[in-house]
Amino acid sequence: MAKRLILSFNRILVEKIIPPSKTNSGILLPEKTSQLNSGKVVAVGPGARDRDGKLIPVNLKEGDTVLLPAYGGTEVKLDEKEYHLYRDDGILGTLHD
């Protein structure tokens, strides 16, 4: 197993946020609750290069909460945890409190 993953180009490693299945008071929530498909950025690549060879940095940083598309991304398993790998332009937006 890989202990460390170094991302290439404009790739972003995201850990999906799983909504709770139960409230604090113990009420079970239905599976089809209207939750956003969101995740937390775990790692970010250096960025892509344009035609002139200049680096275009990724506009996200580690720890950002992002809105993910319903489909897409590549599933990656590291140390028994499941992550998803996206391109920078595959992320729909960032979520702020």
Secondary structure, 3 states (H helix, E strand, C coil): CCCCCCCCCCEEEEEECCCCCECCCCCECCCCCCCCCEEEEEEECCCEECCCCCEECCCCCCCCEEECCCCCCEEEEECCEEEEEEEHHHCCEEECC
